[in-house]
Amino acid sequence: MIRIVTTCIAWLLPVLTLAGEYDRGDWTHWEDFDSDCQNTRHELLIRKSLIPVTFTSDTGCYVATGAWHGPFTGQVYTQATQLDVDHVIALRYAHEYGGAEWPPLLKKVFANDPENLLAVERGENRSKGWDGPSQYMPPDESYHCEYARLWLHLVRKYELEPAPADKLAITGTLGRCD
């Protein structure tokens, strides 16, 4: 697929990128790297809970309850089913802006990178989809600076080339931060 990314700033030239078709299955996520029955999602829920978690069964594999501060909304959630574990930079976004040609191992690392994962309210995660910051910023404005810093850190860490509109959104947001 050929995609032309343009911007309204005259001095930036359009960027031509070639990206193969996105397949979420190419981005192996929710791995259980230490074979303890808790995959990346549940390990994140355990680590981020403000109180000790409970599990859905005695095996201790799946988190049921805890207390999580949802950074997108600023609210606290107590049921794991209220949350999605969001990829700050969505898998599809990474694919479209530099990750399409990554080897499978790098895609797996990215998809399970704790720095790229946040426990967020389910509906908010679905509202975000795979949008970049020009189309989605968390509704809790007090989180915008931290979100922009994290997003920029991940772009640099994985050498992604975001859409010009997303670069502008991040620059604008960071320009309003302390």
N, C-alpha and C positions, 0 to 999 in steps of 0.2 A: 504494500500500500504506500503511495506517495502522499505526503502531507506537507503543505506549505504553511508555515507559521509566520504571520505578519504582525506588525505593530503599527500604531498610529504615530509613533515618533519617527520623523523623517530620516534621522541619521542612522537608525538601525536598519540594516538590510534584512529582507525576508530570509528565513532559514529553511533550507530544503532538507528534509530528513526522510530516510527510508526505514520503515519499521514493519516487521512481519506482523501477521495477525496475532492479537493478544489472546492467550489461552491461560486462564487462571491456574489450570492444572500444571503449568510449567513453573509455577512459583510455589514450591512445596512449603506449606506453612502448618503451624500448630504441630511441630515436631516434638517428640519426647527424647531429647538428646541423651539424657542420663538414665533412661529406661526405668524410671520410678513410677510410671503410669500417669504422671502429670505432664500434659503437653505444655507448650509455650504459653498458651492462653491461660491455663489454670495456674501455672507457676507465676505468671504476672499478677493474676488476681490475688494469690497468696501474698506475694511480695508487697503489693500496693494497698492491701487492706489496712485500715486504721485500727482494726481490732483482730483478734484471732478469728480465722474463718472456720466454718463448718463445711462438711462434705455431704454429698448426696447418698453416700453409703460408707460402710466400714472400710472399704478398700482405700479410701482417701485419694481417689483419682480426680474427682470432679467437685469443684467448689460449689456450694449451695448458697451460703450467706457470709456476710462480712460487713464492712463499711468502707465504701470507696467514695472519694471526692471526685466528682466528674468535672474535669477541667473545662470542658466545653460549656457547661451550664452553671458551674459553681455550686451545684447541689450534691448532697450525699445520698448514695444508694446503698441498700442493704441486701438486695437479692441479686445474685450473679446473673439471673435471667433478665434483669433490667439493663444489663450492660452488653456491649460488644467490645471486643478488643480491636481498636482502630489502628490501621497503619497510617501514621502521620502523613507520610507520602505513600499514597495508595499504590498497590502493585501495578495496576494498569497505568497510572501516571508514570511510574518508574519505567515501565515498558516503553511508553510513548516517547519519553524524553531521555533516553540513553541506555536503558536496560534491556532492550529487545535482543541484543546480541551477547548479553552476558552468558557465561557458562552456567549450567544448572546449579553448581555449588554456590556461586555468588548470588543467584536468585534465591536459593534456600536461606543463605545467610541474611540477606536483606529482608526476606519475608518473616524471619524469626528474630530479628535484631531488637532487643529490648528497648534500645533508644528510639526505635521507630514505632513503638507500640504504646497505646494509651487505653485505659479502661474508660469508656465513655458511654453515655446513655444511648441505647439502641437506635431510637428514632433520629437522634442527632447524627450518629454515624451514617445512617442511611440517607439523611439529607445531604451530607457532605459527598457521599459517593466517591468518585475518583477525582473530584474537582481540586484544582490548585487554589492558592490563596486569593487570586483575583476573583474567583467565583464563590469561595466559601471562606469565611472566618467564623470562629466560634461565637455564639451569641453572647457569651460572657466577655464583655469588652476588657475586663481586668486581666484576661488571659491572652490578649492579642500579642503583647510584646514577647512573652515567653513562647508562644506558639510560633511567631515569626522567627525568633532566634533558633528554635529547635528545627524548624523547617529548613532554614538556611544551613544550619550545621549538617543536616542529613544530605542536602544537595551537594555540599562540598565533600562530605565523607565518601559519597558514592559517585562523585564526579558526574552528576546529572546536569543536563542543559535544559533548565525549565523554560516554559513559554515566556516570551517577553512581557506579557501582561502580568504573569506571576512574579517576575523579577521586580516589576514596578510596584506591585502590591506589597511585596516584602520590604522593598526600599522605603516606600511611603510609611508603612507601619513602623519600621525601625526608626525612622526619622522622628517619630512622635514619642519614642521611648527614652527613659533615663539613661 
